[in-house]
Structures are given as C-alpha cells and as structure tokens.
C-alpha cells in the first residue's frame, strides 16, 4: 500500500473520530438538565416542568400570567405580558444551572438536574 493511500485512510479515520466526538458532545450537552423549576410569588411557591416533552405552559404568579415553551429538552419564557419583556431575551435554557427571571411577575425559571433515586 502506498504512503499516499495510508495518509488518506489515516486522515479519514481522524475526521470520522472528530465527527463522532462532536455528535456525542452535542447529544450530551442537550437536555443535561432534566427539569425546569419555576419559583414564583411572594411566598416562594414552586412548580416543575419536565424537559423531555414538548409543550407550552401558562402560570399565574399572582402578578402576571407567564408563558413557557418546552422544546427539544430546552425551555424559555414566551409571550411575556410584562412591560419590558426582558425575560424573553434570556432565550433557551437547557443546562443545569441555567436560569432566567421575570421580575414584574416575580418568577424565576431555572433548569435543574434531578438525582436518580
């Protein structure tokens, strides 16, 4: 086998390994937080939303009704009724530790990793 052919095979194997590594990293990063928790109101009530099912949720916080969208293991504020819509600009949350807040609605959205029990 010629050295040129060996080099092409070696380069193809390296490219394949790089592509597989990239796919694995993308898959492991997506949905690394399994649940979204919303703390709302003055008394600190909590509600959990699963991130493994695409859906839209509405939550009356006592100040505003906030709206969430879950899609592909991610969650975000959508269609905010508050005056400044800052919570919508946080975008998609997907990893454990990601958070967003709607201060006029007194709502904090965070992604958490649930422990297997």
GUVO-529111 format. One record per atom (N, C-alpha, C, CB): atom name; x, y, z. Coordinates in pm, 1 decimal. Each point is the difference from the previous one (the first is absolute). Glycine has a CB too. Example, Ala and Ser with C-alpha at 12.3 -4.5 7.8 and 13.67 -1.06 7.14 Angstrom:
BEGIN
+------+----------+----------+----------+
: atom :        X :        Y :        Z :
+------+----------+----------+----------+
:    N :   1319.0 :   -569.0 :    780.0 :
:   CA :    -89.0 :    119.0 :      0.0 :
:    C :     90.0 :    120.0 :      0.0 :
:   CB :   -189.2 :   -117.3 :    124.6 :
:    N :    154.2 :    222.3 :   -196.6 :
:   CA :     82.0 :    119.0 :      6.0 :
:    C :    -77.0 :    109.0 :     73.0 :
:   CB :    118.4 :    -62.8 :   -214.5 :
+------+----------+----------+----------+
//
This chain:
BEGIN
+------+----------+----------+----------+
: atom :        X :        Y :        Z :
+------+----------+----------+----------+
:    N :     85.0 :   -116.7 :      0.0 :
:   CA :    -85.0 :    116.7 :      0.0 :
:    C :     90.2 :    123.8 :      0.0 :
:   CB :   -187.3 :   -124.5 :    122.6 :
:    N :    153.0 :    220.0 :   -205.4 :
:   CA :     83.6 :    119.2 :    -11.7 :
:    C :    -16.9 :     90.3 :    122.6 :
:   CB :    -18.0 :    -12.9 :   -251.2 :
:    N :    116.8 :     96.2 :    271.9 :
:   CA :     -4.6 :     90.3 :    115.1 :
:    C :   -111.0 :    104.4 :    -16.4 :
:   CB :    247.2 :    -34.6 :     35.0 :
:    N :   -275.6 :     74.6 :   -158.4 :
:   CA :   -109.5 :     95.3 :    -24.6 :
:    C :   -133.7 :    -61.4 :     42.8 :
:   CB :    128.9 :    102.1 :   -193.2 :
:    N :   -149.7 :   -227.3 :    158.3 :
:   CA :   -125.5 :    -66.9 :     35.5 :
:    C :    -10.9 :    -15.9 :    152.1 :
:   CB :      1.6 :   -122.4 :   -221.4 :
:    N :    108.8 :     89.4 :    286.9 :
:   CA :      1.1 :    -11.8 :    146.0 :
:    C :    -36.0 :    133.6 :     64.9 :
:   CB :    174.2 :   -181.6 :    -15.3 :
:    N :   -119.1 :    289.6 :    -38.1 :
:   CA :    -28.2 :    133.0 :     53.2 :
:    C :   -148.1 :     37.0 :    -17.3 :
:   CB :    237.0 :     67.4 :    -51.8 :
:    N :   -296.1 :   -102.2 :    -63.4 :
:   CA :   -141.1 :     28.3 :    -23.1 :
:    C :    -89.3 :    -80.2 :     95.4 :
:   CB :     52.4 :     49.3 :   -240.7 :
:    N :    -18.6 :   -174.9 :    262.0 :
:   CA :    -76.2 :    -82.9 :     93.6 :
:    C :     12.4 :     55.8 :    141.4 :
:   CB :     36.3 :   -202.7 :   -146.0 :
:    N :     84.7 :    240.0 :    185.2 :
:   CA :     22.6 :     57.8 :    132.4 :
:    C :    -81.2 :    128.6 :     17.7 :
:   CB :    231.2 :   -100.4 :      3.7 :
:    N :   -229.5 :    188.2 :   -105.0 :
:   CA :    -75.1 :    125.8 :      7.2 :
:    C :   -150.4 :    -26.9 :      8.6 :
:   CB :    181.7 :    115.4 :   -131.1 :
:    N :   -230.1 :   -213.3 :     56.3 :
:   CA :   -142.8 :    -34.0 :      3.8 :
:    C :    -40.0 :    -51.8 :    138.7 :
:   CB :      6.8 :    -54.1 :   -246.6 :
:    N :     77.4 :    -28.8 :    307.3 :
:   CA :    -28.8 :    -52.4 :    133.8 :
:    C :     -2.7 :    113.7 :    101.0 :
:   CB :    107.2 :   -219.9 :    -59.8 :
:    N :    -13.3 :    312.4 :     52.4 :
:   CA :      4.5 :    115.0 :     91.7 :
:    C :   -125.8 :     85.7 :    -16.8 :
:   CB :    253.4 :      0.1 :     -8.5 :
:    N :   -292.4 :     26.2 :   -116.0 :
:   CA :   -121.5 :     79.5 :    -24.9 :
:    C :   -123.7 :    -71.0 :     54.3 :
:   CB :    106.7 :     98.3 :   -205.3 :
:    N :   -115.3 :   -227.5 :    188.6 :
:   CA :   -112.4 :    -76.2 :     51.3 :
:    C :     -5.2 :      6.1 :    152.6 :
:   CB :     13.9 :   -151.1 :   -199.6 :
:    N :    100.0 :    135.3 :    264.8 :
:   CA :      4.2 :      9.4 :    145.6 :
:    C :    -38.1 :    139.5 :     49.1 :
:   CB :    176.8 :   -176.2 :      1.6 :
:    N :   -131.6 :    278.0 :    -72.0 :
:   CA :    -35.3 :    137.0 :     37.7 :
:    C :   -150.7 :     22.2 :    -13.9 :
:   CB :    228.0 :     79.6 :    -72.9 :
:    N :   -286.8 :   -128.1 :    -35.6 :
:   CA :   -144.2 :     16.2 :    -20.7 :
:    C :    -79.2 :    -75.1 :    107.0 :
:   CB :     39.1 :     25.5 :   -247.1 :
:    N :      2.0 :   -146.4 :    280.5 :
:   CA :    -68.6 :    -76.5 :    103.4 :
:    C :     12.8 :     66.8 :    136.5 :
:   CB :     42.5 :   -208.7 :   -130.5 :
:    N :     74.7 :    263.8 :    160.2 :
:   CA :     19.6 :     71.1 :    126.5 :
:    C :    -90.0 :    123.0 :      7.2 :
:   CB :    237.6 :    -82.0 :      9.6 :
:    N :   -246.2 :    156.6 :   -118.3 :
:   CA :    -85.0 :    118.4 :     -3.4 :
:    C :   -145.9 :    -38.6 :     21.5 :
:   CB :    162.4 :    113.1 :   -154.8 :
:    N :   -210.1 :   -218.3 :     87.8 :
:   CA :   -138.0 :    -44.9 :     17.7 :
:    C :    -26.9 :    -43.3 :    143.2 :
:   CB :     -4.0 :    -71.3 :   -238.6 :
:    N :     97.6 :      1.5 :    298.6 :
:   CA :    -17.0 :    -44.9 :    137.5 :
:    C :     -8.3 :    119.0 :     95.7 :
:   CB :    123.4 :   -211.6 :    -55.5 :
:    N :    -36.4 :    310.5 :     35.7 :
:   CA :     -2.7 :    118.6 :     85.0 :
:    C :   -129.9 :     77.5 :    -16.6 :
:   CB :    248.5 :     12.6 :    -14.9 :
:    N :   -298.6 :     -0.8 :   -107.6 :
:   CA :   -126.3 :     69.4 :    -22.6 :
:    C :   -115.1 :    -73.1 :     67.8 :
:   CB :     87.8 :     87.0 :   -217.5 :
:    N :    -86.6 :   -217.8 :    209.4 :
:   CA :   -106.6 :    -79.3 :     61.7 :
:    C :      6.4 :      8.1 :    152.2 :
:   CB :      2.8 :   -154.3 :   -197.3 :
:    N :    116.9 :    148.2 :    253.9 :
:   CA :     11.8 :      3.5 :    145.6 :
:    C :    -30.1 :    137.9 :     55.9 :
:   CB :    169.1 :   -181.0 :    -13.6 :
:    N :   -144.6 :    288.2 :    -61.7 :
:   CA :    -29.0 :    135.5 :     47.5 :
:    C :   -149.4 :     27.5 :     -4.1 :
:   CB :    224.6 :     76.8 :    -80.0 :
:    N :   -293.9 :   -129.8 :    -18.8 :
:   CA :   -143.6 :     23.9 :    -11.5 :
:    C :    -72.9 :    -74.7 :    110.0 :
:   CB :     20.4 :     31.7 :   -248.6 :
:    N :   -106.1 :     38.5 :    317.1 :
:   CA :    -80.5 :    -63.7 :    102.1 :
:    C :     79.2 :    -43.1 :    121.9 :
:   CB :   -148.2 :    -74.0 :   -179.5 :
:    N :    263.2 :    138.9 :    205.8 :
:   CA :     77.6 :    -38.8 :    117.3 :
:    C :    -72.5 :     35.9 :    128.9 :
:   CB :    209.7 :     30.4 :   -131.8 :
:    N :   -302.0 :     61.5 :    123.8 :
:   CA :    -91.5 :     24.9 :    110.2 :
:    C :   -130.7 :    -68.6 :    -34.8 :
:   CB :    110.5 :    222.2 :     60.7 :
:    N :   -166.4 :   -296.6 :     29.5 :
:   CA :   -116.6 :    -80.1 :    -32.7 :
:    C :   -131.3 :     69.5 :     31.2 :
:   CB :    137.4 :   -198.7 :     41.7 :
:    N :   -134.7 :    294.7 :     47.7 :
:   CA :   -122.5 :     60.6 :     49.1 :
:    C :     19.1 :    150.6 :     12.4 :
:   CB :    -60.4 :   -212.0 :    123.1 :
:    N :    -47.1 :    284.9 :   -150.8 :
:   CA :      0.8 :    143.8 :     24.5 :
:    C :    -83.3 :     25.8 :    125.0 :
:   CB :     27.8 :     54.4 :   -248.6 :
:    N :     21.4 :     31.8 :    334.4 :
:   CA :    -70.4 :     36.4 :    122.6 :
:    C :    -30.2 :    149.1 :     -7.3 :
:   CB :    114.6 :   -184.5 :    135.6 :
:    N :   -240.3 :    218.8 :   -107.7 :
:   CA :    -39.4 :    140.3 :      5.5 :
:    C :    -36.3 :     32.7 :    143.6 :
:   CB :    -82.9 :     -2.6 :   -240.3 :
:    N :    153.5 :     98.9 :    296.8 :
:   CA :    -33.7 :     53.6 :    131.6 :
:    C :    -72.4 :    131.1 :    -26.0 :
:   CB :    201.0 :   -110.7 :    117.9 :
:    N :   -316.5 :    129.1 :    -54.2 :
:   CA :    -78.5 :    118.7 :    -31.1 :
:    C :    -76.7 :     48.6 :    122.2 :
:   CB :    -19.8 :    -77.2 :   -236.8 :
:    N :    -25.1 :    202.8 :    225.3 :
:   CA :    -81.2 :     60.3 :    105.0 :
:    C :     81.5 :     39.5 :    120.6 :
:   CB :   -189.7 :   -133.6 :    -78.9 :
:    N :    124.2 :    202.1 :    170.8 :
:   CA :     67.2 :     47.1 :    120.0 :
:    C :     27.3 :   -112.6 :     99.1 :
:   CB :   -109.8 :    220.0 :    -32.8 :
:    N :     29.9 :   -326.6 :     27.9 :
:   CA :     18.1 :   -111.3 :     94.0 :
:    C :     98.6 :   -104.4 :    -50.8 :
:   CB :   -231.8 :     38.1 :     78.7 :
:    N :    284.8 :    -18.8 :   -198.5 :
:   CA :    100.0 :    -93.0 :    -53.4 :
:    C :    -55.4 :   -135.4 :    -40.9 :
:   CB :    162.3 :    114.8 :    141.7 :
:    N :   -282.2 :   -116.3 :   -200.3 :
:   CA :    -54.4 :   -125.9 :    -49.8 :
:    C :     87.9 :    -52.2 :   -112.5 :
:   CB :   -233.8 :     70.2 :     64.0 :
:    N :    229.3 :   -202.5 :    -85.7 :
:   CA :     79.9 :    -63.4 :   -104.7 :
:    C :    -86.5 :    -91.7 :    -84.5 :
:   CB :    203.2 :     13.1 :    145.4 :
:    N :   -169.2 :    -19.7 :   -271.6 :
:   CA :    -60.6 :    -96.0 :    -90.6 :
:    C :    111.4 :    -52.4 :    -91.1 :
:   CB :   -229.5 :    117.2 :      8.0 :
:    N :    221.5 :   -246.2 :    -43.2 :
:   CA :    100.8 :    -62.4 :    -85.8 :
:    C :    -60.9 :    -34.2 :   -134.4 :
:   CB :    119.4 :    -92.2 :    200.7 :
:    N :    -38.7 :    108.1 :   -305.6 :
:   CA :    -40.7 :    -37.9 :   -135.3 :
:    C :    105.7 :    -94.6 :    -56.7 :
:   CB :   -123.8 :    221.0 :    -35.3 :
:    N :     82.3 :   -336.6 :    -18.2 :
:   CA :     96.9 :    -91.4 :    -60.1 :
:    C :     50.4 :     56.0 :   -133.5 :
:   CB :   -113.4 :   -195.9 :    113.0 :
:    N :    239.8 :    173.5 :   -141.0 :
:   CA :     57.7 :     48.9 :   -125.3 :
:    C :      1.9 :   -107.1 :   -108.9 :
:   CB :    139.0 :    157.7 :    133.0 :
:    N :   -193.2 :   -274.5 :   -103.6 :
:   CA :      3.2 :   -107.4 :    -99.5 :
:    C :   -128.5 :     -7.2 :    -82.4 :
:   CB :    152.4 :   -126.0 :    151.0 :
:    N :   -242.1 :    223.2 :   -133.7 :
:   CA :   -125.2 :      2.8 :    -75.3 :
:    C :    -25.0 :    141.7 :    -50.3 :
:   CB :    -94.0 :   -191.0 :    137.8 :
:    N :     83.2 :    206.5 :   -269.0 :
:   CA :    -27.3 :    131.3 :    -57.0 :
:    C :   -139.6 :     45.4 :     39.3 :
:   CB :    154.4 :    -48.0 :   -192.4 :
:    N :   -165.3 :    170.1 :    244.4 :
:   CA :   -129.4 :     52.2 :     45.0 :
:    C :     10.7 :    149.8 :     25.2 :
:   CB :    -58.5 :   -223.0 :    102.9 :
:    N :    -58.0 :    286.6 :    -86.3 :
:   CA :     -7.6 :    140.1 :     45.0 :
:    C :    -72.8 :      0.6 :    132.6 :
:   CB :     -0.1 :     92.0 :   -238.2 :
:    N :     46.7 :     -8.4 :    329.9 :
:   CA :    -58.6 :      7.8 :    133.2 :
:    C :    -32.1 :    145.2 :     33.2 :
:   CB :    127.4 :   -205.7 :     72.7 :
:    N :   -235.7 :    225.6 :      0.8 :
:   CA :    -39.4 :    131.3 :     50.2 :
:    C :     -4.5 :     -9.5 :    151.5 :
:   CB :   -134.0 :     55.6 :   -210.6 :
:    N :    188.1 :     45.6 :    277.4 :
:   CA :      3.6 :     -0.3 :    146.0 :
:    C :    -40.7 :    137.2 :     51.9 :
:   CB :    181.5 :   -175.8 :      0.2 :
:    N :   -287.8 :    180.2 :     79.1 :
:   CA :    -43.8 :    124.4 :     63.0 :
:    C :     79.5 :     18.1 :    128.4 :
:   CB :   -233.8 :    -19.2 :    -99.7 :
:    N :    317.6 :    120.8 :    103.3 :
:   CA :     85.6 :     23.9 :    116.0 :
:    C :    -66.0 :     87.4 :    105.3 :
:   CB :    194.6 :    -23.9 :   -149.0 :
:    N :   -312.7 :     73.2 :    119.1 :
:   CA :    -65.6 :     93.9 :     89.4 :
:    C :     24.9 :    144.3 :    -42.3 :
:   CB :     22.7 :   -165.8 :    184.6 :
:    N :     73.2 :    186.2 :   -273.1 :
:   CA :     31.3 :    132.7 :    -53.6 :
:    C :    -25.5 :      2.8 :   -149.9 :
:   CB :    172.1 :     35.8 :    180.3 :
:    N :   -118.9 :   -134.5 :   -251.0 :
:   CA :    -19.4 :    -17.7 :   -143.7 :
:    C :    -14.6 :   -149.2 :    -26.8 :
:   CB :    133.6 :    210.6 :    -55.7 :
:    N :   -189.1 :   -243.2 :    -58.9 :
:   CA :      2.0 :   -138.7 :    -45.8 :
:    C :    118.0 :    -12.9 :    -95.2 :
:   CB :   -254.3 :    -28.5 :     25.4 :
:    N :    353.1 :    -50.8 :     14.6 :
:   CA :    119.0 :    -18.6 :    -82.7 :
:    C :    -17.5 :   -125.7 :    -84.8 :
:   CB :    145.9 :    115.8 :    172.8 :
:    N :    -80.1 :   -116.4 :   -286.7 :
:   CA :    -15.1 :   -108.3 :    -96.4 :
:    C :    137.6 :    -58.8 :    -30.5 :
:   CB :   -206.8 :    109.0 :   -100.0 :
:    N :    212.7 :   -241.8 :     97.8 :
:   CA :    124.9 :    -71.8 :    -25.9 :
:    C :    -19.9 :    -93.7 :   -118.2 :
:   CB :     66.3 :     14.7 :    243.9 :
:    N :     41.8 :    -38.4 :   -315.4 :
:   CA :     -0.9 :    -97.2 :   -108.7 :
:    C :    112.8 :    -99.2 :     24.2 :
:   CB :    -97.8 :    169.0 :   -163.4 :
:    N :     65.6 :   -298.0 :    157.6 :
:   CA :     99.4 :   -106.6 :     10.4 :
:    C :     12.7 :    -62.7 :   -137.5 :
:   CB :    -52.3 :    -44.3 :    246.1 :
:    N :    177.1 :     31.9 :   -291.9 :
:   CA :     23.7 :    -58.4 :   -132.1 :
:    C :    139.1 :    -60.4 :     -4.2 :
:   CB :   -155.7 :    166.4 :   -107.6 :
:    N :    164.6 :   -292.5 :     72.1 :
:   CA :    127.5 :    -69.7 :    -18.3 :
:    C :     90.1 :      8.5 :    123.0 :
:   CB :    -17.3 :     48.1 :   -242.8 :
:    N :    -39.7 :    -67.9 :    360.5 :
:   CA :     79.6 :      0.4 :    122.2 :
:    C :     39.5 :    137.2 :     49.3 :
:   CB :     82.1 :   -216.5 :    -70.1 :
:    N :   -147.7 :    320.3 :     18.7 :
:   CA :     29.7 :    138.3 :     38.4 :
:    C :   -129.1 :     69.7 :     40.7 :
:   CB :    198.6 :      7.1 :   -156.9 :
:    N :   -186.4 :    104.3 :    228.0 :
:   CA :   -116.8 :     78.9 :     41.5 :
:    C :     33.3 :    147.9 :    -11.1 :
:   CB :    -76.9 :   -183.6 :    156.6 :
:    N :    -27.0 :    264.0 :   -179.0 :
:   CA :     18.3 :    146.2 :     -5.5 :
:    C :   -129.9 :     69.7 :     33.8 :
:   CB :    179.5 :    -24.8 :   -173.4 :
:    N :   -168.2 :    152.3 :    214.3 :
:   CA :   -116.0 :     87.1 :     14.8 :
:    C :    -45.5 :     39.5 :   -141.3 :
:   CB :     79.4 :     88.0 :    229.6 :
:    N :   -210.6 :    -87.4 :   -252.0 :
:   CA :    -55.1 :     48.6 :   -127.0 :
:    C :   -121.5 :     86.8 :     29.1 :
:   CB :     83.5 :   -205.5 :   -123.7 :
:    N :   -111.0 :    299.6 :     35.2 :
:   CA :   -119.5 :     85.0 :      7.7 :
:    C :    -20.1 :     60.5 :    138.1 :
:   CB :   -102.5 :   -140.2 :   -176.2 :
:    N :    204.7 :    203.5 :    227.7 :
:   CA :     -7.8 :     58.8 :    132.9 :
:    C :    -93.8 :    120.0 :      2.1 :
:   CB :    232.2 :    -78.8 :     45.6 :
:    N :   -321.4 :     85.3 :     54.4 :
:   CA :    -89.3 :    115.4 :     10.0 :
:    C :     62.8 :    117.7 :     75.0 :
:   CB :   -191.1 :   -158.5 :     -6.3 :
:    N :    311.2 :    141.1 :     59.6 :
:   CA :     61.6 :    107.1 :     78.4 :
:    C :     43.0 :    114.9 :    -91.4 :
:   CB :     78.2 :   -168.8 :    170.9 :
:    N :    -54.3 :    285.9 :   -114.2 :
:   CA :     27.0 :    118.8 :    -81.5 :
:    C :    129.1 :     -4.7 :    -81.0 :
:   CB :   -125.5 :    123.2 :    168.6 :
:    N :    231.4 :   -185.4 :   -116.9 :
:   CA :    128.1 :     10.6 :    -69.4 :
:    C :     42.1 :   -125.5 :    -76.8 :
:   CB :     63.6 :    159.1 :    175.2 :
:    N :   -125.6 :   -272.1 :   -155.0 :
:   CA :     27.6 :   -125.6 :    -71.8 :
:    C :    144.2 :    -47.5 :     15.1 :
:   CB :   -175.4 :     64.6 :   -162.0 :
:    N :    243.1 :    -22.6 :    266.4 :
:   CA :    139.8 :    -40.0 :     21.4 :
:    C :     13.9 :   -150.1 :     15.2 :
:   CB :     42.9 :    219.3 :    107.8 :
:    N :   -139.2 :   -283.1 :    -45.0 :
:   CA :      9.7 :   -144.6 :     22.9 :
:    C :      6.0 :    -77.7 :   -131.4 :
:   CB :   -124.9 :     29.4 :    214.7 :
:    N :     59.4 :     21.5 :   -318.5 :
:   CA :      4.0 :    -67.0 :   -130.1 :
:    C :    139.5 :      3.8 :    -60.8 :
:   CB :   -239.4 :     60.5 :    -34.7 :
:    N :    316.7 :     41.3 :     67.3 :
:   CA :    132.8 :     14.6 :    -60.9 :
:    C :    103.1 :    -97.2 :     57.0 :
:   CB :    -53.8 :    239.0 :    -38.4 :
:    N :     20.1 :   -309.5 :    147.0 :
:   CA :     91.9 :   -101.6 :     52.4 :
:    C :     15.1 :   -115.1 :    -98.1 :
:   CB :    -64.4 :     62.6 :    233.7 :
:    N :    -36.4 :    -85.3 :   -315.9 :
:   CA :      5.3 :   -106.5 :   -100.4 :
:    C :    -22.5 :   -137.6 :     59.8 :
:   CB :    155.2 :    140.3 :   -131.0 :
:    N :   -104.1 :   -240.4 :     60.8 :
:   CA :    -19.5 :   -139.3 :     39.4 :
:    C :     91.4 :    -36.9 :    115.3 :
:   CB :    -66.8 :    -56.3 :   -233.6 :
:    N :     12.7 :    -14.5 :    330.6 :
:   CA :     74.7 :    -52.3 :    113.8 :
:    C :     -0.6 :   -152.0 :    -12.9 :
:   CB :    -61.3 :    199.3 :    150.9 :
:    N :    178.7 :   -263.2 :   -137.4 :
:   CA :      2.2 :   -144.6 :    -16.0 :
:    C :     93.8 :    -72.3 :     94.4 :
:   CB :    -57.0 :     39.0 :   -232.6 :
:    N :    155.6 :     26.9 :    283.7 :
:   CA :     97.8 :    -66.4 :     85.8 :
:    C :    -28.0 :     28.8 :    146.5 :
:   CB :    169.8 :     15.2 :   -182.5 :
:    N :   -140.7 :   -111.8 :    265.8 :
:   CA :    -18.8 :     18.2 :    143.8 :
:    C :     74.8 :    125.8 :     43.7 :
:   CB :    -25.3 :   -250.9 :     35.9 :
:    N :    -43.4 :    337.7 :     37.8 :
:   CA :     59.5 :    125.5 :     44.7 :
:    C :    -43.8 :    119.3 :    -83.1 :
:   CB :    193.1 :   -129.8 :     80.0 :
:    N :   -246.0 :    107.6 :   -201.2 :
:   CA :    -52.3 :    111.1 :    -80.0 :
:    C :   -123.9 :     57.8 :     69.9 :
:   CB :     88.9 :   -105.1 :   -215.8 :
:    N :   -106.4 :    236.8 :    209.1 :
:   CA :   -116.1 :     61.6 :     62.6 :
:    C :    -40.2 :    126.8 :    -73.5 :
:   CB :     68.6 :    -95.9 :    220.2 :
:    N :   -192.9 :    136.5 :   -197.1 :
:   CA :    -53.3 :    126.0 :    -51.5 :
:    C :   -103.9 :     47.8 :    100.6 :
:   CB :     41.7 :    -64.6 :   -245.7 :
:    N :    -69.0 :    194.1 :    244.1 :
:   CA :    -96.2 :     54.4 :     96.2 :
:    C :    -88.9 :    103.6 :    -66.9 :
:   CB :    161.6 :    -41.5 :    187.7 :
:    N :   -284.1 :     45.9 :   -140.7 :
:   CA :    -94.1 :    105.7 :    -37.3 :
:    C :    -32.6 :     72.8 :    130.2 :
:   CB :    -99.1 :   -130.6 :   -201.9 :
:    N :    165.6 :    241.9 :    224.6 :
:   CA :    -15.5 :     70.6 :    126.6 :
:    C :   -140.1 :     56.8 :     21.6 :
:   CB :    240.2 :     54.0 :    -13.9 :
:    N :   -304.9 :      5.5 :    -88.6 :
:   CA :   -135.5 :     49.8 :     24.4 :
:    C :    -97.5 :   -111.7 :     38.9 :
:   CB :     46.0 :    183.5 :   -162.6 :
:    N :    -24.2 :   -304.0 :    111.8 :
:   CA :    -87.0 :   -113.1 :     33.9 :
:    C :     48.5 :    -72.2 :    124.7 :
:   CB :    -56.3 :    -25.9 :   -241.5 :
:    N :    171.2 :     65.5 :    291.4 :
:   CA :     62.2 :    -66.5 :    115.2 :
:    C :     14.3 :   -150.2 :    -24.8 :
:   CB :    -97.1 :    175.0 :    152.5 :
:    N :    159.4 :   -208.0 :   -269.2 :
:   CA :     19.2 :   -139.8 :    -38.7 :
:    C :    144.7 :    -23.0 :    -40.2 :
:   CB :   -239.7 :    -15.8 :    -75.3 :
:    N :    297.6 :    -93.1 :    127.3 :
:   CA :    135.4 :    -39.7 :    -36.7 :
:    C :     -6.9 :   -140.8 :    -58.5 :
:   CB :    104.1 :    146.8 :    181.9 :
:    N :    -51.5 :   -162.0 :   -302.1 :
:   CA :      2.4 :   -126.7 :    -70.9 :
:    C :    142.1 :    -52.9 :      2.4 :
:   CB :   -193.8 :     68.2 :   -148.2 :
:    N :    213.1 :   -191.0 :    192.2 :
:   CA :    134.2 :    -57.8 :     -0.1 :
:    C :     -6.2 :   -145.9 :    -42.3 :
:   CB :     71.6 :    158.9 :    181.3 :
:    N :     37.0 :   -205.9 :   -240.2 :
:   CA :     11.2 :   -139.1 :    -43.2 :
:    C :     81.4 :    -73.9 :    104.4 :
:   CB :    -15.8 :     62.0 :   -246.5 :
:    N :    -34.3 :   -176.4 :    288.6 :
:   CA :     67.5 :    -78.4 :    102.4 :
:    C :     20.3 :   -143.2 :    -49.5 :
:   CB :   -101.0 :    144.5 :    181.3 :
:    N :    203.7 :   -206.0 :   -130.4 :
:   CA :     28.3 :   -140.8 :    -26.6 :
:    C :    -62.3 :    -80.5 :    112.9 :
:   CB :    217.1 :     53.1 :   -124.7 :
:    N :   -309.4 :   -139.6 :     90.5 :
:   CA :    -63.1 :    -81.8 :    101.9 :
:    C :     90.3 :   -117.4 :     32.7 :
:   CB :   -229.1 :     68.8 :    -78.7 :
:    N :    245.7 :    -97.9 :    206.6 :
:   CA :     80.6 :   -113.8 :     42.3 :
:    C :    -81.6 :   -126.4 :    -12.4 :
:   CB :    132.0 :    144.5 :    156.5 :
:    N :    -68.6 :   -249.6 :   -209.0 :
:   CA :    -67.5 :   -129.7 :     -8.5 :
:    C :    -10.0 :    -56.9 :    141.4 :
:   CB :     86.7 :    -42.2 :   -237.6 :
:    N :   -207.8 :      9.4 :    278.6 :
:   CA :    -18.9 :    -51.9 :    135.1 :
:    C :    -50.1 :   -141.3 :     -5.6 :
:   CB :    -46.6 :    228.2 :     85.0 :
+------+----------+----------+----------+
//
